[in-house]
């Protein structure tokens, strides 16, 4: 092959993203985080960005936080602004799927390109340190007496926390439609509300509350995990006689309209990032369970999650 022909071919492959990562210059990636700073998506997105740079597949990563409506506001902006961009990513997960089912926004995550599932985390329930309630049993007893008197603070309506709380109500004989659920657009807002005693109980991933639990500002009373988590001495709901278990996963999607080669390159980059030291450290620090899934398996998983979560919401009285 002539040199000029070779260079033209190389340039064409680079333009479509078909070159292997080792043959292309590291990209400047853009990360949409469809939540306010301080929450699980924000922490996960920034940890992934750092890992992408450490892996040498991104020369720089810029972040944009756009919270609200279980990620639907940031998702709509991403779909409109990033179409066809092979260097754009958006954080998503079970919370967004729940929000799409309940809120029925005009734009769905199905408009974007699946890349990978990253982590799984179970919901933790905490009380402010000064709360007169001391245990999850106290919370449930109070809810049974007067459902509206217990203010549950968590993610957007339809989020994993919202679904879990509705399931707790149903399992303990309380009408799930009467629970007093206060949604927040990000973990930072939820933490402030708990510390300010503006909600009775806080619900989110353990990592978002960890520093406040360790400092004594919050008291962890239960987790929605199948068994006690490593290094976390908090009883499960099942241990407390409440037959509820639900995990929250987080993942990442690419922009709408990218081609197969670009999707493959972006997927390879993300998978490479999950093998870095900084990503492993983020998993350990935040008590995230690694749950990497990509390709056809991830596509099929998301389809099942839409069906399963919808069925769970119907059973819990949310739909």
Secondary structure, 3 states (H helix, E strand, C coil): CCHHHHHHHHHHHHHHCCCCHHHCCCEEEEEEECCCCCCHHHHHHHHHHHHHHHCCCEEEEEEEECCCHHHHHHHHHHHHHCCCCCCEEEEEEHHHHHHHHHHCCCCCHHHCEEEEEEEEEEEEEEEECCCCCCCHHHHHHHHHHCHHHCEEEECCCCCHHHHHHHHHHHHCCCCHHHCEEEECCCHHHHHHHHHCCCCCEEEEEHHHHHHHHHCCCEEEEEECCCCCCCCCCCCECCCCCCCCCCEEEEEEEECCCCCHHHHHHHHHHHHHHCCCHHHHHHHHHHCCEEEEEEHHHHHHHHHHHHHHHHHHHHHCCCC
